[in-house]
Amino acid sequence: MGMKEQLLLKMVSELGPDDVVDLVQMILPKVMDSMDAQERGNFLRKLIETGLSTALEGMDRQERADLMNATLPVLLREFPLEELDILGLFGDMAK
């Protein structure tokens, strides 16, 4: 691990969750400004794929359901529901 990573990990380890959220809100727009729409999509997909399991670790089924119920309205507001293939998605999950 490089020096930048070590310094960043040390700094983040001393922050509380609200501080980390504030930091992300400050940094994310700067990161997004340097990307086109496709790069943003790839970045977000990778962030979700690699970070979600870590974020959910230790949460039981009910806690995960509660979280989904709390965050789903935000997701539904941001994504075009009429263009989503919900049936296809759930069909693929059954395979």
C-alpha positions as CSV (number, residue, x, y, z in Angstrom):
1,M,0.0,0.0,0.0
2,G,1.3,3.4,-1.0
3,M,1.9,6.4,1.2
4,K,-1.3,8.2,0.0
5,E,-3.4,5.2,0.8
6,Q,-2.0,4.9,4.3
7,L,-2.5,8.5,5.0
8,L,-6.1,8.4,3.7
9,L,-6.9,5.3,5.8
10,K,-5.4,6.9,8.9
11,M,-7.5,10.1,8.3
12,V,-10.7,8.2,7.6
13,S,-10.2,5.9,10.7
14,E,-10.3,9.0,12.9
15,L,-13.6,10.3,11.4
16,G,-17.1,9.5,12.4
17,P,-19.7,8.3,9.9
18,D,-21.2,11.7,9.5
19,D,-17.8,13.2,8.8
20,V,-17.2,10.5,6.1
21,V,-20.6,11.4,4.5
22,D,-19.7,15.1,4.5
23,L,-16.3,14.2,3.0
24,V,-17.9,12.1,0.2
25,Q,-20.4,14.9,-0.5
26,M,-17.5,17.3,-0.9
27,I,-15.3,15.0,-3.0
28,L,-17.9,13.3,-5.2
29,P,-18.8,16.3,-7.3
30,K,-15.1,16.9,-8.1
31,V,-14.7,13.3,-9.1
32,M,-17.9,13.3,-11.2
33,D,-16.9,16.5,-13.1
34,S,-13.9,14.7,-14.6
35,M,-16.1,11.9,-16.1
36,D,-18.5,11.6,-19.0
37,A,-21.9,9.9,-18.5
38,Q,-20.6,6.4,-19.4
39,E,-17.6,6.7,-17.0
40,R,-20.0,7.9,-14.3
41,G,-22.2,4.8,-14.8
42,N,-19.2,2.5,-14.7
43,F,-17.8,4.2,-11.6
44,L,-21.2,3.9,-9.8
45,R,-21.7,0.3,-10.9
46,K,-18.2,-0.6,-9.7
47,L,-18.7,1.2,-6.4
48,I,-21.9,-0.6,-5.7
49,E,-20.6,-4.0,-6.8
50,T,-17.5,-3.7,-4.6
51,G,-18.8,-1.8,-1.6
52,L,-22.3,-3.0,-1.0
53,S,-21.4,-6.3,0.5
54,T,-19.0,-4.6,2.9
55,A,-21.6,-2.0,3.9
56,L,-24.2,-4.6,4.5
57,E,-21.9,-7.0,6.5
58,G,-23.4,-7.9,9.9
59,M,-26.9,-6.7,9.0
60,D,-29.7,-9.3,9.4
61,R,-32.5,-9.8,6.9
62,Q,-34.9,-7.4,8.6
63,E,-32.3,-4.6,8.9
64,R,-31.5,-5.1,5.2
65,A,-35.2,-4.9,4.4
66,D,-35.6,-1.8,6.5
67,L,-32.7,-0.2,4.7
68,M,-34.1,-1.1,1.3
69,N,-37.5,0.4,2.3
70,A,-35.8,3.6,3.4
71,T,-33.6,4.0,0.3
72,L,-35.8,2.6,-2.5
73,P,-37.9,5.9,-2.7
74,V,-34.7,7.8,-3.5
75,L,-33.6,5.3,-6.2
76,L,-37.1,5.3,-7.7
77,R,-37.1,9.1,-7.9
78,E,-33.7,9.1,-9.7
79,F,-34.2,6.3,-12.2
80,P,-36.7,6.2,-15.1
81,L,-39.1,3.5,-14.0
82,E,-40.9,3.3,-17.3
83,E,-37.7,2.2,-19.0
84,L,-36.6,-0.4,-16.5
85,D,-37.0,-4.1,-17.3
86,I,-38.2,-5.2,-13.8
87,L,-39.6,-8.5,-14.9
88,G,-36.5,-9.4,-16.9
89,L,-34.3,-8.5,-13.9
90,F,-36.2,-10.8,-11.6
91,G,-36.3,-13.5,-14.3
92,D,-32.5,-13.3,-14.5
93,M,-32.2,-13.6,-10.7
94,A,-34.2,-16.8,-10.7
95,K,-31.7,-18.6,-13.0
